[in-house]
Amino acid sequence: MEFVNPACLLLLLLLIPYGLWFFLLRGKREPSMKIPSVEAYQYAAKSLRQRLMWLPFALRALCFAMVVVVLARPQSTNSWNDSEVEGIDIMLAMDISTSMLAMDFKPDRVQAARMVATDFVSRQKHDNIGLTIFAGEAFTQCPLTTDHEALLQLFTNISCDLPATGMIDDGTAIGMGIANAVSRLKDSKTKSKIVILLTDGSNNMGEISPLTAAEMAKALGIRVYTIGVGTNGTARFPYPLPGGGVQYVNMPVEIDTRMLKDIASITGGKFYRATNNAELEQIYEDISKLEKSRIMVTNYTKRHEVYHLFALIALIALLLELLLSNTWLKKIP
C-alpha cells in the first residue's frame, strides 16, 4: 500500500503529547473529594466501569489516527515490473468484406476467423499483438499491445457490418491491409515481426497493390503469412433481399492463391489454405511456433483508493466514544 500524501502521517506524532497529558497530567487536575481515611477502600475491588475509564480516550485517539490515514490517501500498491521475455510482434490483418459472410465455415467465415484468432491471441502471452481490419479500405482496430484483454474486447466488434451498411467501401483491398499492418510494425525493435493476413478473395480495391505492400514489408524485415479461407468450388452465401429477408445462394469461391503465395515468398513468410474450421485452427497453431525474440515487457496494475475502511473505523470509533462518554462511562463533573 502507498500513500499519496505521506507527510500527513506526521500528524500521528501528536498522539504522543496527548497520551502523556492523559496519563500524567489529566488525573492530577480532576476534581477529588477529601475524606479522613482511605483505609476502607484499600482492598475494595474495582468495577468493570472503573477499569474501562480509559476507553473513551483510546477511541478518540483511534479516531484521530484513522482520520490522519484517510488524509494521507492510502492506495493499493502499483506494481511496475520490467522483464525480458520471449516474444514476437504480430499484426493480424483480417478481411471483413461482405464475402466473409459465406457459410462454408461454421457459423460463417468472419465469425470462424474471429473465434480462431481470439484463441490464438489468448495463447500468445508475451507477444505484442495488434489488429488491422480491411474491406475496400483498411484501418487499425488496435495498435500493438501486450494488454490482450483489451485486444480481445475489440475482437467482439469484428464483423462485416461496416461494409454491409456502407460505412466503409466494400471490396478487398489486400495491399492496403498489408500496408496498414506494416506501418504499425515499422518502428518495432524485435527480431521477429510478422503480419498474419487472412482473406477470402482477390485484390480489387485500394491504392497500393499487394506486391508493392509486400516489398515494403520485406524492406522493413517483416514476414507476411497469408491465409486463404474458403472451400473449393462454391459456398453458400446470404444475399439480402430489397424488401427485407435473406436469400441463400451458392457463390463461386475465388481466392487469388497465386498472389498470396507471392506475398509470402517475397517476405519470407508462408502461404496457407484453409477450407474448414479445423484447418484454420491448425494454421494458427503452426504460426504460434514461430521463432521468438527477446522483448522488454512492462507490467503494471492500476491505483485504487483504499481509504474507505479507515474512514469507517474512524466513524465507528467516534460514535462509540460519544456514546460511552455520555452514558455508561460519563464522569461527573
Number of C-alpha atoms within 10 A of each C-alpha: 11 15 20 12 13 14 11 16 16 10 13 15 10 12 14 9 9 12 15 11 12 13 11 10 11 11 11 10 8 8 8 8 4 6 6 5 8 9 8 7 9 8 8 8 8 9 8 8 12 10 9 11 16 13 16 20 16 14 21 17 21 19 23 19 21 21 23 21 22 22 18 19 19 21 16 15 14 14 12 11 11 11 11 13 15 14 23 25 26 27 29 26 30 26 30 30 28 22 26 25 21 26 21 22 24 13 12 18 25 27 20 21 23 18 14 19 18 17 14 16 23 13 12 16 15 20 23 23 23 25 24 26 25 30 30 21 22 26 16 19 17 19 16 21 18 20 15 21 12 11 21 17 11 13 17 12 11 18 20 20 14 17 19 16 11 9 9 16 18 22 22 26 27 32 24 28 31 32 24 22 30 28 15 19 24 15 9 16 12 16 16 19 24 26 28 25 25 25 31 27 23 19 22 14 18 18 9 16 17 23 19 15 22 26 16 19 27 20 11 17 18 25 24 31 24 25 24 23 26 28 20 13 10 15 20 17 21 18 15 12 9 7 6 7 9 12 10 13 13 14 14 14 19 15 19 14 18 10 16 29 18 18 29 24 18 17 24 17 20 19 21 18 19 20 15 16 21 12 14 21 18 13 18 18 15 9 15 15 8 12 11 17 16 15 20 13 17 12 13 11 11 10 14 12 15 16 19 12 11 19 18 14 16 24 15 14 21 18 14 16 21 15 14 15 16 11 9 10 18 14 9 5 5
